[in-house]
Amino acid sequence: MDVLVALGIPIVVLGLVYLLINDGSGFPLWLERLTNRSGVIWTYSVIIIAVISIIKYASSN
């Protein structure tokens, strides 16, 4: 049952997002702005993940 929930919820969410984008109007304005800054988002995401991993590792010892 847990596997069904773990896989089913993301598939439903992605399906709904696909239907919203595919309605012929293209991407919403906020999503276009977000994709223009994708490099910045990736950079900060990797930095945040690295910092959290270091903090977790340091606190476990």
DSSP file (Angstrom, degrees, kcal/mol; ACC not computed):
  #  RESIDUE AA STRUCTURE BP1 BP2  ACC     N-H-->O    O-->H-N    N-H-->O    O-->H-N    TCO  KAPPA ALPHA  PHI   PSI    X-CA   Y-CA   Z-CA
    1    1 A M     >        0   0    0      0, 0.0     4,-2.0     0, 0.0     5,-0.2   0.000 360.0 360.0 360.0 -38.5    0.0    0.0    0.0
    2    2 A D  H  >  +     0   0    0      1,-0.2     4,-2.9     2,-0.2     5,-0.2   0.882 360.0  51.8 -64.0 -37.4    2.9    2.4    0.8
    3    3 A V  H  > S+     0   0    0      2,-0.2     4,-2.2     1,-0.2     5,-0.3   0.899 107.6  52.6 -65.4 -39.9    4.4    1.8   -2.6
    4    4 A L  H  > S+     0   0    0      2,-0.2     4,-2.8     1,-0.2     5,-0.2   0.914 113.8  42.6 -62.0 -42.9    1.1    2.6   -4.3
    5    5 A V  H  X S+     0   0    0     -4,-2.0     4,-1.9     2,-0.2    -2,-0.2   0.914 113.1  52.7 -68.6 -42.9    0.8    5.9   -2.3
    6    6 A A  H  < S+     0   0    0     -4,-2.9    -2,-0.2     1,-0.2    -1,-0.2   0.836 122.9  29.1 -64.9 -32.6    4.5    6.7   -2.9
    7    7 A L  H  X S+     0   0    0     -4,-2.2     4,-1.5    -5,-0.2    -2,-0.2   0.788 117.9  56.5 -94.3 -32.8    4.2    6.3   -6.7
    8    8 A G  H  X S+     0   0    0     -4,-2.8     4,-2.4    -5,-0.3     5,-0.2   0.906 102.3  52.4 -70.4 -43.2    0.5    7.2   -7.1
    9    9 A I  H  X S+     0   0    0     -4,-1.9     4,-2.5    -5,-0.2     5,-0.2   0.938 111.3  45.4 -63.1 -48.4    0.6   10.7   -5.7
   10   10 A P  H  > S+     0   0    0      0, 0.0     4,-2.9     0, 0.0     5,-0.2   0.893 113.1  51.5 -62.5 -36.5    3.5   12.0   -7.7
   11   11 A I  H  X S+     0   0    0     -4,-1.5     4,-2.3     2,-0.2    -2,-0.2   0.916 111.4  47.0 -65.7 -41.3    2.0   10.5  -10.9
   12   12 A V  H  X S+     0   0    0     -4,-2.4     4,-2.4     2,-0.2    -1,-0.2   0.924 113.6  48.0 -64.8 -43.8   -1.3   12.1  -10.2
   13   13 A V  H  X S+     0   0    0     -4,-2.5     4,-2.5     2,-0.2    -2,-0.2   0.936 113.2  47.2 -63.2 -46.3    0.3   15.5   -9.5
   14   14 A L  H  X S+     0   0    0     -4,-2.9     4,-2.5     1,-0.2    -1,-0.2   0.884 111.2  52.7 -63.4 -37.2    2.5   15.3  -12.6
   15   15 A G  H  X S+     0   0    0     -4,-2.3     4,-2.2    -5,-0.2    -1,-0.2   0.908 110.2  47.3 -63.5 -42.2   -0.6   14.3  -14.7
   16   16 A L  H  X S+     0   0    0     -4,-2.4     4,-2.1     2,-0.2    -2,-0.2   0.901 112.1  49.7 -66.1 -40.6   -2.5   17.3  -13.4
   17   17 A V  H  X S+     0   0    0     -4,-2.5     4,-2.3     2,-0.2     5,-0.2   0.908 110.0  51.7 -63.8 -41.2    0.4   19.7  -14.1
   18   18 A Y  H  X S+     0   0    0     -4,-2.5     4,-2.6     1,-0.2    -2,-0.2   0.915 109.5  49.5 -61.0 -43.2    0.7   18.2  -17.6
   19   19 A L  H  < S+     0   0    0     -4,-2.2    -1,-0.2     1,-0.2    -2,-0.2   0.876 110.6  50.4 -64.9 -37.1   -3.0   18.8  -18.2
   20   20 A L  H >< S+     0   0    0     -4,-2.1     3,-0.6     1,-0.2     5,-0.3   0.897 116.5  40.4 -67.0 -39.6   -2.7   22.4  -17.0
   21   21 A I  H ><>S+     0   0    0     -4,-2.3     5,-0.6     1,-0.2     3,-0.6   0.850 112.1  55.9 -76.5 -34.3    0.3   23.2  -19.2
   22   22 A N  T 3<5S+     0   0    0     -4,-2.6    -1,-0.2     1,-0.2    -2,-0.2   0.285  73.5 102.4 -85.4  11.6   -1.0   21.3  -22.2
   23   23 A D  T < 5S-     0   0    0     -3,-0.6    -1,-0.2     3,-0.2    -2,-0.1   0.444 102.3-101.0 -77.5   3.2   -4.3   23.2  -22.5
   24   24 A G  T < 5S+     0   0    0     -3,-0.6    -2,-0.1     2,-0.0    -1,-0.1   0.258 104.8  94.7 101.4 -12.3   -3.0   25.2  -25.4
   25   25 A S  T   5S-     0   0    0      1,-0.3    -3,-0.1    -5,-0.3     2,-0.1   0.509  81.3-138.1 -90.6  -3.2   -2.1   28.4  -23.5
   26   26 A G      < -     0   0    0     -5,-0.6    -1,-0.3    -6,-0.1    -3,-0.2  -0.361  50.6 -16.1  80.3-162.8    1.5   27.4  -23.0
   27   27 A F  S    S-     0   0    0      1,-0.1    -6,-0.0    -3,-0.1     5,-0.0  -0.478  73.7-108.8 -76.4 145.2    3.5   27.9  -19.8
   28   28 A P     >  -     0   0    0      0, 0.0     4,-1.9     0, 0.0     3,-0.3  -0.323  32.1-109.5 -65.7 159.0    2.2   30.2  -17.1
   29   29 A L  H  > S+     0   0    0      1,-0.2     4,-2.1     2,-0.2     5,-0.2   0.878 117.5  53.7 -60.5 -40.4    4.1   33.4  -16.7
   30   30 A W  H  > S+     0   0    0      1,-0.2     4,-1.8     2,-0.2    -1,-0.2   0.851 108.7  49.9 -65.4 -33.3    5.6   32.4  -13.3
   31   31 A L  H  > S+     0   0    0     -3,-0.3     4,-2.2     2,-0.2    -1,-0.2   0.861 108.2  52.6 -73.9 -35.2    6.9   29.2  -14.8
   32   32 A E  H  X S+     0   0    0     -4,-1.9     4,-1.3     2,-0.2    -2,-0.2   0.902 110.5  48.2 -64.7 -40.4    8.5   31.0  -17.7
   33   33 A R  H  X S+     0   0    0     -4,-2.1     4,-0.8     1,-0.2    -2,-0.2   0.896 110.7  51.9 -64.7 -38.9   10.3   33.3  -15.2
   34   34 A L  H >< S+     0   0    0     -4,-1.8     3,-0.7     1,-0.2    -2,-0.2   0.894 107.8  50.5 -65.7 -40.1   11.4   30.3  -13.2
   35   35 A T  H >< S+     0   0    0     -4,-2.2     3,-1.1     1,-0.2    -1,-0.2   0.767 102.1  61.9 -71.9 -23.6   12.9   28.5  -16.2
   36   36 A N  H 3< S+     0   0    0     -4,-1.3    -1,-0.2     1,-0.2     3,-0.2   0.773 110.2  41.1 -68.9 -24.4   14.9   31.6  -17.1
   37   37 A R  T <X S+     0   0    0     -4,-0.8     4,-2.0    -3,-0.7     3,-0.4   0.019  76.7 121.3-109.1  26.4   16.7   31.4  -13.8
   38   38 A S  H <> S+     0   0    0     -3,-1.1     4,-2.5     1,-0.2     5,-0.2   0.824  70.4  57.7 -64.4 -31.8   17.1   27.6  -13.7
   39   39 A G  H  > S+     0   0    0     -3,-0.2     4,-2.2     2,-0.2    -1,-0.2   0.910 107.9  46.7 -64.0 -41.4   20.9   27.8  -13.5
   40   40 A V  H  > S+     0   0    0     -3,-0.4     4,-2.5     2,-0.2     5,-0.3   0.904 111.8  51.1 -65.9 -41.7   20.7   29.9  -10.3
   41   41 A I  H  X S+     0   0    0     -4,-2.0     4,-2.2     1,-0.2    -2,-0.2   0.921 111.1  47.7 -63.3 -44.0   18.2   27.5   -8.8
   42   42 A W  H  X S+     0   0    0     -4,-2.5     4,-2.4     2,-0.2     5,-0.2   0.920 112.0  50.5 -62.4 -43.8   20.3   24.5   -9.6
   43   43 A T  H  X S+     0   0    0     -4,-2.2     4,-2.1     1,-0.2    -2,-0.2   0.951 114.2  42.1 -61.1 -51.4   23.4   26.2   -8.1
   44   44 A Y  H  X S+     0   0    0     -4,-2.5     4,-2.6     1,-0.2    -1,-0.2   0.851 112.5  55.3 -67.0 -33.3   21.8   27.2   -4.9
   45   45 A S  H  X S+     0   0    0     -4,-2.2     4,-2.5    -5,-0.3    -1,-0.2   0.924 109.0  46.7 -64.7 -43.6   20.0   23.8   -4.6
   46   46 A V  H  X S+     0   0    0     -4,-2.4     4,-2.3     2,-0.2    -2,-0.2   0.904 113.1  49.8 -65.1 -40.5   23.3   21.9   -4.8
   47   47 A I  H  X S+     0   0    0     -4,-2.1     4,-2.5    -5,-0.2    -2,-0.2   0.923 111.8  48.0 -63.7 -43.8   24.9   24.3   -2.2
   48   48 A I  H  X S+     0   0    0     -4,-2.6     4,-2.6     1,-0.2     5,-0.2   0.917 111.8  49.4 -64.3 -43.2   22.0   23.8    0.2
   49   49 A I  H  X S+     0   0    0     -4,-2.5     4,-2.2     1,-0.2    -1,-0.2   0.905 112.0  49.0 -62.5 -40.8   22.1   20.0   -0.2
   50   50 A A  H  X S+     0   0    0     -4,-2.3     4,-2.3     2,-0.2    -2,-0.2   0.921 112.0  47.8 -64.9 -43.7   25.8   20.0    0.4
   51   51 A V  H  X S+     0   0    0     -4,-2.5     4,-2.6     2,-0.2    -2,-0.2   0.922 112.3  49.0 -64.4 -43.8   25.5   22.2    3.5
   52   52 A I  H  X S+     0   0    0     -4,-2.6     4,-2.6     1,-0.2    -1,-0.2   0.901 111.2  50.8 -62.4 -40.0   22.7   20.1    5.0
   53   53 A S  H  X S+     0   0    0     -4,-2.2     4,-2.5    -5,-0.2    -2,-0.2   0.901 110.8  48.4 -64.5 -40.3   24.7   17.0    4.3
   54   54 A I  H  X S+     0   0    0     -4,-2.3     4,-2.7     2,-0.2    -2,-0.2   0.922 112.6  48.1 -65.9 -43.5   27.7   18.4    6.1
   55   55 A I  H  X S+     0   0    0     -4,-2.6     4,-2.2     2,-0.2    -2,-0.2   0.917 113.1  48.3 -62.9 -43.2   25.6   19.5    9.1
   56   56 A K  H  X S+     0   0    0     -4,-2.6     4,-1.1     2,-0.2    -2,-0.2   0.918 113.5  46.9 -63.8 -42.9   24.0   16.1    9.3
   57   57 A Y  H  X S+     0   0    0     -4,-2.5     4,-0.7     1,-0.2     3,-0.3   0.915 113.3  48.7 -64.8 -42.8   27.3   14.3    9.1
   58   58 A A  H  < S+     0   0    0     -4,-2.7     3,-0.4     1,-0.2    -1,-0.2   0.844 111.4  49.7 -68.1 -33.1   28.9   16.6   11.7
   59   59 A S  H  < S+     0   0    0     -4,-2.2    -1,-0.2     1,-0.2    -2,-0.2   0.705 103.1  60.6 -80.0 -18.1   26.0   16.2   14.1
   60   60 A S  H  <        0   0    0     -4,-1.1    -1,-0.2    -3,-0.3    -2,-0.2   0.666 360.0 360.0 -82.2 -15.4   26.0   12.4   13.9
   61   61 A N     <        0   0    0     -4,-0.7    -1,-0.2    -3,-0.4    -2,-0.2   0.441 360.0 360.0 -95.0 360.0   29.6   12.1   15.2
